[in-house]
Amino acid sequence: MASPIPPLELPVTPRTTVKRHPERGTHSIAEVNAILDEAMVCHASVVVDGSPRVLPTAHVRIGGQVYVHGARANRLLGALASGEPACLCATLLDGLVFARTWFHHSMNYRSAVLYGRGSEVTGENERMAALAALVEKMAPGRSREARPPTPAELARTLVVRFPVTEGSAKVRSGPPLDEAELLGDDCWAGVLPVRSAVAPPVPDPQLRAGVTPSVAVSERARRLASAAFTPYVRVRDDLVVSTDPGRIDFGVVHRFLADESYWARGVEAWRLRLAMAHSIAFGMYRGTAQIGFARVLTDHARTAYVADVFVVPEERGKGLGKWLIECVLDHPDAAGVDRWLLGTTDAHGLYERFGFERVEGRYMVRRRK
């Protein structure tokens, strides 16, 4: 017999019927799952000793179940595990909506709400799979880098499953909903997009000397940073200059700077990653291949410093270094600074074309006129 076709939508119930702005609501399982998967935190609500309680907690979805965990002594989690009626909610904030009136100020968001009864996970295989998935959600590959829980740690941990069987999603997007008679007002209206900002990894103060961020942590930081902003992009024929950190081929950049450059020879990978995370990093690409790089350190107002500029040897002699510097100097976060600085021993002629002047030794400065 053929397997039954899984439903595409959750059933509509009195609790999941979206009454306010129903056009924003959906019972699509795919939409609900997508919100649950992207959100890093959900809020679990349940009645404990006759009083409503809410707990923010990490979660992960595996198939049709959402898993949460915590200390076995946690009373709210215990009530959730015992099967008390409960609600889970995950929300993603996408933007602040500024209208011409107070009444229409709003937020763009995506939220998923589930209703049901949780149950404790007692099987060892399911418990370990849920805990591994929670770690993997933080950073794919991390469960293989850190050790699994000991029997004593497992004994103190409560894992709860919650079914994705009753719920709905609600999404608000787009501009403010001001009335037509207000559109001629001088008050600015629109949307301020909101994205999660990611800073460089901060080591544990007790970390053993020489231990650098792992592959999973570094890759997670790179991907989150890439998703947190809209990159600056310039295109010429089949060439692209972009500040998208997710596009940079770190291996190409590190190999050139560590092995071929005179100014950063021998630089450790972790130091370069940290330097790039604190800079505006520019990659130059022909197709999918990275052929150049530069980075800028700036306070966005008075000073900007250009560093680590290179074009790979096989692409030199084509004017690409000149175009790369043009793109760097035109970046909107630094184009208006009072003073640009850089150091070079062999490219003074290139930078003099852009108004840089030699000041001392290998250093050059470009002052705003």
C-alpha positions, 0 to 999 in steps of 0.5 A: 500500500502507498504511504498516506500523503502527509497533510499540508496544513494544521487543522483549524480550531477555535484556538488557532483561528486568526481573528485580528487581521486574518489575512496575515494568518496561515495554518501551513505546516511548512510556514510554521516549521520554517519559523520554528526552525529559524527562531533560536528561542521559544516561549513555553507557557503553562499553569503551575500551581494555579498560576500562569508561567512563561519560560523562554527556552532553546528549542529544536524541531525534529519532524512533527515534534518540538523538543525543549530541555532544562534542569529536572528541578525546573517546575515549569518544565516539569508541568510541561512534561506532565502533560498540562495544557500548554502553549509554545510561541516562537517569534522573529522580528523583521522590522520596525514600521514607522507610520505618519500616526501613532496608531499605525506604528507597528512591527514586521514579524513572523510568529508561530503558536502551538497548543497541546500537551507535552510529554517527557522523553524517557528513551535514551536514543530519543533523548540523545538525538534531541540533545544533539539536535539542540547543540547542532542548531546552535552551530552545525557540526558542534555536537562532534566537537564537544563531548556528549553528556555524562550519565550524571548530567543526563540524570539531571536533565529533563527533555520534553517533546511537544507535538506540532499538531495544533497551531498557526503562524502569523506574518506581518510585512510591508509598509505602514497602513496610513490612510490616503489623506495622510500620504501628503504629510511631511512626516517620514514613514517606512520600515527599519529592517531588523537583523541579528548582529553577530560579533566576533567569538569571545573566548572563555577567560579560562580557555587553554592558551592556543585553542582557537575557535572551532570550524563549527563556531567560525562557520556559524559566525560567518553565516550569521554575519553574512545574513545580518546586513545587505552587502555593498556590491560593485559589478564590472563585466564578469567581475564583482567586488562585494563585502558579503562575508559569506562569499569570501574564500578564507583559504585563498585570503589566508594563503596569500597573506601568510605565504606570499605577502611581505606585510602579513607573512606567517599570520595565524588563521585565527588572528586573520579571522578576528581582524576581518571580523572587525573590518569591512572586508572586500572580496573581488571575484571573477565568477565564483573564484576569488581573485582579490581582497582588501579590508578597511578599519574605520570610525566612519567619521574621521579616519579609515585605514586600508589594509591587506590589499592584493590581487592574485598573481595570475590576474595582475597587469589588468588594472584590477588593483585600481578598480578594487581601490576605487570600490573601497574608497567609494564604500558609503560607510567610509567615503566621507571620512576626513583622512585615509591611511595606508602603508606600502613599500611598492605601490605608491604610484597606484595610490597616488592616483587617488590622492594619497601622499607619502608622509613618512617611510612606507605610509601614505595619507589621503585628506578630504579636500 
